[in-house]
Amino acid sequence: MSPQPFTIAVPDAVLEDLHRRLDHVRWPDQAPGEPWSLGIPVTEVRAAVEHWRSRYDWRAREAAMNAWPHFLTRAAGEQVHFIHARSPEPDATPLVLTHGWPGSFVEFLDVIGPLTDPVAHGGDAADAFHVVVPSMPGYGFSGPTVQPGFDVNRVADAIAEVMAQLGYDRYIAQGGDWGAIVTRRLGEAYADRLIGIHVNMLFAFPSGDDPDAMAGVTEADGARLAAAGARIADGTGYMAIQSTRPQTLAYGLTDSPTGLAAWILEKFQAWSDLDEDSAAATFGLDRLLDNLMIYWVTDTVGSAARLYAESARAGTGAAQAWAGRVEVPTGHTVYPYELLQTPRAWGEKRYNLVYWAEQPRGGHFAAFERPEAFVTDIRSFARVLR
């Protein structure tokens, strides 16, 4: 199947059903003690639901998303949705941006313009990219995955096939969260097609039999590891559930938009370098709801969670050992509030690191949270490759 144009057009009945559910929420009590100590507070979710029901305008948001060219295709045996925004610059470099969980293609909407048309955004024509933003199979408008065992390596196969369908023989790949593992796999398994890879989450754990695991790890690295470790210890229970019983979890999250909001919005609060101590102030509540809507209107929260279980069973999960090495030129940008703070010394053992940058602000959702810094970084990395 060759890529076919696609327009986001959510039926009115889906929106009416959503509104009915938001009108009849059964609220839990608020746990005593510090409001965030046991999860997202009721007041936070109430505010989001009230905005979602009374002020959020999906039709306007849908129209803005449709300003970019969307497509559907089949790749690696699954349906894949993607945005393909070509640059007006004929010599632009192809670039594929891959999201993670609990994100979507929405994470990249604010960077597509500057990346494809730098001149229109005060930049240099030499920094232009043809941008491809897939929805990972199982996520959003790609729809639920239909094959058992569809792990993160198969996601990489699908994205490589999409790029081949578009005629891009050589390209740069970028990603964070699952997108970083997809990007790592592209660099490992499709090295002949990759100009370079860039990640904002660097998966490179030392092996258990490495006698010099801490060689080259600085005091600053140690401090970052300790801070990240505390955040991981207190905030990754979701991973255990999604890696073992995603089907059981799916019933509640598919049936309740309020439950979905609580499950996902908590992560944007916990994993981000917040402005005004608020995810809403950092991202904008409408943008956060855009991301929620991608899961809700496509019924993919269950299949998205399933990627954790399928990858864990295949041995390709985020927390599992990886014995490979990426020889493709690799760039990594450190955002100070990212969950994973990998020392450069560890990264250099597993990747051909040619670019390393450290941003003063930012967390897990780099392009979504700090779009200007993200664009600057991708341009800088591409210049190193040139």
MARZAMAR-539384 format. One record per residue (C-alpha): residue number from 1; y, z, x. Coordinates in Angstrom, 3 decimals. Layout:
N
ATOM    n        py        pz        px
ATOM  NUM         Y         Z         X
...
END
This chain:
386
ATOM    n        py        pz        px
ATOM    1     0.000     0.000     0.000
ATOM    2     3.451    -0.879     1.286
ATOM    3     6.368     1.470     0.551
ATOM    4     7.800     1.073    -2.940
ATOM    5    11.298     2.139    -4.030
ATOM    6    11.356     5.416    -5.931
ATOM    7    14.031     7.083    -8.030
ATOM    8    14.006    10.783    -8.829
ATOM    9    14.062    11.014   -12.633
ATOM   10    12.848    14.337   -13.987
ATOM   11    12.047    14.122   -17.723
ATOM   12    14.272    16.068   -20.098
ATOM   13    11.208    17.904   -21.387
ATOM   14    10.611    19.417   -17.924
ATOM   15    14.171    20.735   -17.793
ATOM   16    13.988    22.078   -21.345
ATOM   17    10.753    23.897   -20.522
ATOM   18    12.358    25.367   -17.402
ATOM   19    15.296    26.665   -19.436
ATOM   20    12.975    28.284   -21.979
ATOM   21    11.130    30.086   -19.202
ATOM   22    14.362    31.249   -17.588
ATOM   23    15.526    32.535   -20.982
ATOM   24    12.453    34.744   -21.409
ATOM   25    11.918    36.414   -18.042
ATOM   26     9.909    39.615   -18.008
ATOM   27    11.636    41.561   -15.243
ATOM   28     9.900    44.128   -13.022
ATOM   29    11.426    47.500   -12.280
ATOM   30    13.361    47.903    -9.050
ATOM   31    11.417    49.873    -6.446
ATOM   32    13.223    53.061    -5.343
ATOM   33    14.744    53.286    -1.899
ATOM   34    16.520    50.688     0.220
ATOM   35    16.761    47.540    -1.957
ATOM   36    15.130    45.078     0.478
ATOM   37    12.505    47.440     1.914
ATOM   38     9.668    46.297    -0.378
ATOM   39    10.788    42.740    -1.102
ATOM   40    13.647    40.842    -2.689
ATOM   41    15.684    43.090    -5.049
ATOM   42    15.796    42.474    -8.790
ATOM   43    19.585    42.087    -8.614
ATOM   44    19.252    39.133    -6.205
ATOM   45    16.724    37.307    -8.338
ATOM   46    18.667    38.003   -11.541
ATOM   47    21.788    36.467   -10.010
ATOM   48    19.867    33.371    -8.899
ATOM   49    18.173    32.959   -12.286
ATOM   50    21.465    33.384   -14.154
ATOM   51    23.072    30.671   -12.005
ATOM   52    20.012    28.463   -12.371
ATOM   53    20.067    28.766   -16.156
ATOM   54    23.811    28.694   -16.844
ATOM   55    25.646    26.840   -14.083
ATOM   56    23.235    24.737   -12.048
ATOM   57    23.451    21.049   -12.980
ATOM   58    20.214    19.311   -12.042
ATOM   59    21.352    15.911   -13.256
ATOM   60    24.319    15.961   -10.887
ATOM   61    22.118    17.158    -8.028
ATOM   62    19.489    14.534    -8.850
ATOM   63    22.127    11.779    -8.771
ATOM   64    23.363    12.962    -5.366
ATOM   65    19.812    12.921    -3.976
ATOM   66    19.298     9.414    -5.348
ATOM   67    22.283     8.228    -3.304
ATOM   68    19.757     7.967    -0.445
ATOM   69    16.965     5.371    -0.579
ATOM   70    13.681     7.008    -1.654
ATOM   71    10.224     5.473    -1.397
ATOM   72     6.584     6.183    -2.222
ATOM   73     3.601     4.943    -0.287
ATOM   74     0.013     5.869     0.521
ATOM   75    -0.850     7.093     3.990
ATOM   76    -3.954     8.862     5.326
ATOM   77    -5.353     8.634     1.798
ATOM   78    -2.500    10.572     0.160
ATOM   79     0.708     9.726    -1.653
ATOM   80     3.777    10.222     0.529
ATOM   81     7.384    10.346    -0.615
ATOM   82    10.140     9.779     1.910
ATOM   83    13.791     8.950     2.356
ATOM   84    14.448     5.966     4.615
ATOM   85    18.126     5.748     5.545
ATOM   86    18.862     2.900     7.911
ATOM   87    21.890     3.060    10.146
ATOM   88    24.621     0.408    10.023
ATOM   89    24.216     0.260    13.822
ATOM   90    21.578    -2.390    14.632
ATOM   91    20.462    -0.674    17.839
ATOM   92    19.944     2.722    16.222
ATOM   93    16.915     4.773    17.300
ATOM   94    14.239     5.521    14.677
ATOM   95    13.969     9.257    13.977
ATOM   96    11.533    11.073    11.679
ATOM   97    12.449    14.583    10.495
ATOM   98     9.642    16.768     9.133
ATOM   99    10.230    19.927     7.099
ATOM  100     8.023    22.993     6.718
ATOM  101     7.350    25.742     4.171
ATOM  102     9.136    26.853     2.032
ATOM  103    11.423    23.901     2.633
ATOM  104    11.504    20.269     1.561
ATOM  105    13.384    17.065     2.286
ATOM  106    16.416    18.920     0.868
ATOM  107    16.732    20.679     4.241
ATOM  108    17.931    17.431     5.816
ATOM  109    20.241    16.030     3.146
ATOM  110    23.402    17.178     4.918
ATOM  111    22.467    15.699     8.300
ATOM  112    21.370    12.204     7.235
ATOM  113    24.927    10.863     7.048
ATOM  114    26.089    12.027    10.502
ATOM  115    22.814    10.931    12.092
ATOM  116    22.743     7.442    10.567
ATOM  117    26.462     6.701    10.764
ATOM  118    28.047     8.720    13.568
ATOM  119    31.185     6.556    13.657
ATOM  120    32.002     7.483    10.060
ATOM  121    31.649    11.143    11.042
ATOM  122    33.787    11.079    14.181
ATOM  123    30.989    10.246    16.605
ATOM  124    29.789     7.461    18.881
ATOM  125    27.847     4.414    17.678
ATOM  126    25.382     4.921    20.557
ATOM  127    24.207     8.123    18.847
ATOM  128    23.016     6.376    15.673
ATOM  129    19.545     6.801    14.154
ATOM  130    17.492     5.143    11.477
ATOM  131    16.355     8.311     9.683
ATOM  132    13.051     8.860     7.883
ATOM  133    12.582    12.151     6.006
ATOM  134     9.084    12.526     4.529
ATOM  135     7.917    15.074     2.001
ATOM  136     4.727    16.342     3.619
ATOM  137     1.625    15.439     1.580
ATOM  138     1.151    18.228    -0.932
ATOM  139     4.890    18.903    -1.135
ATOM  140     7.503    17.734    -3.597
ATOM  141     7.437    14.136    -4.753
ATOM  142     4.487    13.368    -2.492
ATOM  143     2.550    15.294    -5.127
ATOM  144    -0.487    17.536    -4.685
ATOM  145    -2.997    16.556    -2.025
ATOM  146    -6.267    15.224    -3.446
ATOM  147    -8.567    15.383    -0.407
ATOM  148   -10.274    18.585     0.721
ATOM  149    -9.617    19.584     4.314
ATOM  150    -6.181    17.966     4.479
ATOM  151    -4.795    20.066     7.328
ATOM  152    -1.646    19.779     9.412
ATOM  153    -3.194    17.211    11.767
ATOM  154    -3.853    14.964     8.774
ATOM  155    -0.208    15.406     7.775
ATOM  156     0.716    14.047    11.205
ATOM  157    -1.652    11.104    10.649
ATOM  158     0.105    10.360     7.363
ATOM  159     3.563    10.443     8.915
ATOM  160     2.463     8.232    11.802
ATOM  161     1.123     5.753     9.248
ATOM  162     4.395     5.810     7.290
ATOM  163     6.350     5.019    10.450
ATOM  164     3.958     2.166    11.216
ATOM  165     4.385     0.802     7.692
ATOM  166     8.150     0.775     8.257
ATOM  167     7.665    -1.258    11.440
ATOM  168     8.769     1.454    13.847
ATOM  169     6.620     1.044    16.932
ATOM  170     8.571     3.660    18.931
ATOM  171    10.521     6.594    17.575
ATOM  172    11.663    10.184    18.045
ATOM  173    10.046    12.936    15.974
ATOM  174    11.663    16.250    15.097
ATOM  175    10.528    19.267    13.127
ATOM  176    10.563    22.995    12.505
ATOM  177     7.970    25.361    10.976
ATOM  178     4.985    23.191     9.898
ATOM  179     7.168    20.254    10.877
ATOM  180     7.111    21.508    14.469
ATOM  181     3.305    21.525    14.474
ATOM  182     3.245    18.072    12.874
ATOM  183     5.685    16.901    15.548
ATOM  184     3.583    18.480    18.310
ATOM  185     0.544    16.656    16.955
ATOM  186     2.435    13.358    16.858
ATOM  187     3.374    13.842    20.511
ATOM  188    -0.212    14.665    21.399
ATOM  189    -2.179    12.158    19.300
ATOM  190     0.336     9.295    19.068
ATOM  191     1.977     9.531    22.478
ATOM  192     2.164     5.753    22.854
ATOM  193     4.463     5.591    19.810
ATOM  194     6.773     8.479    20.650
ATOM  195     9.966     8.144    22.646
ATOM  196    10.205    11.918    22.553
ATOM  197     9.766    14.960    20.337
ATOM  198    12.214    17.741    19.527
ATOM  199    11.367    21.036    17.837
ATOM  200    13.318    24.080    16.800
ATOM  201    10.130    26.163    16.748
ATOM  202     8.081    25.884    19.936
ATOM  203     4.373    26.637    19.517
ATOM  204     3.053    27.403    22.998
ATOM  205     1.130    30.660    23.193
ATOM  206    -0.457    31.627    26.538
ATOM  207    -4.232    31.424    26.647
ATOM  208    -6.187    34.658    26.775
ATOM  209    -7.577    33.881    30.216
ATOM  210    -4.194    33.096    31.816
ATOM  211    -3.756    35.654    34.625
ATOM  212    -0.059    34.777    34.996
ATOM  213     0.931    34.723    31.334
ATOM  214     4.147    36.651    32.001
ATOM  215     5.126    34.711    35.129
ATOM  216     8.625    33.323    34.692
ATOM  217     9.285    35.329    31.508
ATOM  218    12.750    36.843    31.894
ATOM  219    14.158    40.104    30.554
ATOM  220    16.119    38.114    27.986
ATOM  221    12.893    36.379    26.939
ATOM  222    11.237    39.764    26.542
ATOM  223    14.041    41.066    24.344
ATOM  224    13.841    37.980    22.126
ATOM  225    10.058    38.290    21.891
ATOM  226    10.339    41.942    20.842
ATOM  227    12.937    41.212    18.160
ATOM  228    10.953    38.269    16.829
ATOM  229     7.753    40.313    16.851
ATOM  230     9.314    42.939    14.622
ATOM  231    10.429    40.294    12.119
ATOM  232     6.998    38.665    12.139
ATOM  233     5.165    41.979    11.658
ATOM  234     7.277    42.808     8.610
ATOM  235     7.462    39.363     7.062
ATOM  236     4.294    37.301     7.272
ATOM  237     2.087    38.780     4.570
ATOM  238     2.677    35.568     2.619
ATOM  239     0.821    33.685     5.378
ATOM  240    -2.316    35.780     4.986
ATOM  241    -2.352    35.102     1.230
ATOM  242    -1.624    31.374     1.502
ATOM  243    -4.196    31.002     4.294
ATOM  244    -6.984    32.577     2.243
ATOM  245    -6.338    32.494    -1.532
ATOM  246    -3.686    29.846    -2.282
ATOM  247    -5.361    28.844    -5.541
ATOM  248    -5.109    32.361    -6.948
ATOM  249    -1.463    32.609    -5.923
ATOM  250    -0.691    29.230    -7.488
ATOM  251    -1.120    30.381   -11.086
ATOM  252     1.792    32.783   -11.074
ATOM  253     4.120    30.606    -9.002
ATOM  254     3.370    27.490   -11.058
ATOM  255     3.847    29.311   -14.366
ATOM  256     6.968    31.337   -13.565
ATOM  257    10.158    29.833   -12.124
ATOM  258    11.398    33.388   -11.578
ATOM  259     8.305    34.228    -9.554
ATOM  260     8.771    31.028    -7.557
ATOM  261    12.411    31.908    -6.908
ATOM  262    11.531    35.389    -5.669
ATOM  263     8.710    34.111    -3.434
ATOM  264    10.862    31.486    -1.742
ATOM  265    14.409    32.892    -1.778
ATOM  266    13.224    36.015     0.016
ATOM  267    12.278    33.842     2.995
ATOM  268    15.689    32.198     3.197
ATOM  269    17.258    35.643     3.262
ATOM  270    14.808    37.099     5.791
ATOM  271    14.505    34.180     8.205
ATOM  272    18.139    33.062     8.490
ATOM  273    21.140    34.047    10.589
ATOM  274    23.184    34.924     7.548
ATOM  275    26.866    34.575     6.791
ATOM  276    28.136    37.579     4.815
ATOM  277    24.565    38.971     4.822
ATOM  278    23.704    36.498     2.070
ATOM  279    21.485    33.436     1.792
ATOM  280    23.699    32.191    -1.040
ATOM  281    26.791    32.405     1.187
ATOM  282    24.950    30.735     4.072
ATOM  283    23.338    27.795     2.285
ATOM  284    25.108    27.671    -1.075
ATOM  285    23.197    28.737    -4.178
ATOM  286    23.051    25.188    -5.556
ATOM  287    21.397    23.953    -2.351
ATOM  288    18.847    26.770    -2.479
ATOM  289    18.095    25.864    -6.078
ATOM  290    17.783    22.181    -5.131
ATOM  291    14.953    23.222    -2.826
ATOM  292    13.311    25.360    -5.529
ATOM  293    13.538    22.503    -7.996
ATOM  294    11.598    20.201    -5.679
ATOM  295     8.635    22.588    -5.940
ATOM  296     9.104    23.306    -9.653
ATOM  297     9.489    19.820   -11.125
ATOM  298     6.585    18.440    -9.066
ATOM  299     4.125    21.321    -9.634
ATOM  300     3.417    21.435    -5.907
ATOM  301     3.862    25.094    -5.003
ATOM  302     0.074    25.511    -5.075
ATOM  303    -0.752    22.464    -2.976
ATOM  304     2.032    23.340    -0.538
ATOM  305     0.478    26.765     0.001
ATOM  306    -2.921    25.087     0.364
ATOM  307    -1.823    23.579     3.680
ATOM  308    -2.106    27.056     5.187
ATOM  309    -5.712    27.510     4.113
ATOM  310    -6.819    23.988     5.025
ATOM  311    -5.232    24.275     8.459
ATOM  312    -6.648    27.754     9.085
ATOM  313   -10.128    26.511     8.250
ATOM  314    -9.674    23.489    10.516
ATOM  315    -8.465    25.671    13.397
ATOM  316    -5.033    24.045    13.379
ATOM  317    -3.049    26.862    11.755
ATOM  318     0.259    28.110    13.073
ATOM  319    -1.160    31.334    14.522
ATOM  320    -4.306    29.777    15.979
ATOM  321    -4.990    28.829    19.576
ATOM  322    -4.041    25.351    20.741
ATOM  323    -5.517    24.031    23.973
ATOM  324    -3.633    20.739    24.177
ATOM  325    -0.615    19.521    26.087
ATOM  326     2.191    17.149    25.116
ATOM  327     3.164    14.733    27.885
ATOM  328     5.783    12.999    25.734
ATOM  329     9.333    14.048    26.740
ATOM  330    10.049    17.169    24.713
ATOM  331    13.173    19.009    23.687
ATOM  332    13.510    22.487    22.247
ATOM  333    16.502    24.274    20.838
ATOM  334    16.486    28.045    20.563
ATOM  335    18.121    29.437    17.445
ATOM  336    18.581    33.193    17.882
ATOM  337    17.153    34.246    14.523
ATOM  338    14.126    31.945    14.613
ATOM  339    10.847    33.755    13.910
ATOM  340     9.178    32.337    17.010
ATOM  341    10.978    32.944    20.305
ATOM  342     8.872    31.169    22.907
ATOM  343     9.830    31.715    26.570
ATOM  344    10.666    28.551    28.453
ATOM  345     7.993    29.397    31.024
ATOM  346     5.329    29.238    28.303
ATOM  347     6.710    26.004    26.902
ATOM  348     6.692    24.282    30.295
ATOM  349     2.950    24.884    30.617
ATOM  350     2.205    22.998    27.421
ATOM  351     4.965    20.407    27.060
ATOM  352     6.860    17.942    29.233
ATOM  353    10.120    19.797    28.619
ATOM  354    13.128    17.647    29.494
ATOM  355    15.677    19.334    27.241
ATOM  356    16.320    23.006    26.477
ATOM  357    19.326    24.288    24.557
ATOM  358    20.316    27.663    23.115
ATOM  359    22.544    27.912    20.067
ATOM  360    24.775    30.945    19.457
ATOM  361    23.959    31.035    15.711
ATOM  362    21.105    29.975    13.520
ATOM  363    17.667    30.854    12.236
ATOM  364    14.498    29.298    10.920
ATOM  365    15.996    26.504     8.803
ATOM  366    18.047    24.846    11.536
ATOM  367    19.208    21.609     9.897
ATOM  368    19.718    23.308     6.538
ATOM  369    21.512    26.348     7.904
ATOM  370    23.608    24.924    10.762
ATOM  371    23.790    21.154    10.129
ATOM  372    26.621    20.436    12.580
ATOM  373    24.848    22.227    15.443
ATOM  374    21.603    20.472    14.550
ATOM  375    23.206    17.019    14.625
ATOM  376    24.875    17.753    17.951
ATOM  377    21.561    18.865    19.391
ATOM  378    19.599    15.814    18.261
ATOM  379    22.278    13.545    19.685
ATOM  380    22.202    15.443    23.012
ATOM  381    18.428    15.240    23.213
ATOM  382    18.447    11.498    22.517
ATOM  383    21.007    10.991    25.285
ATOM  384    18.664    12.693    27.745
ATOM  385    15.902    10.307    26.688
ATOM  386    18.207     7.315    27.169
END
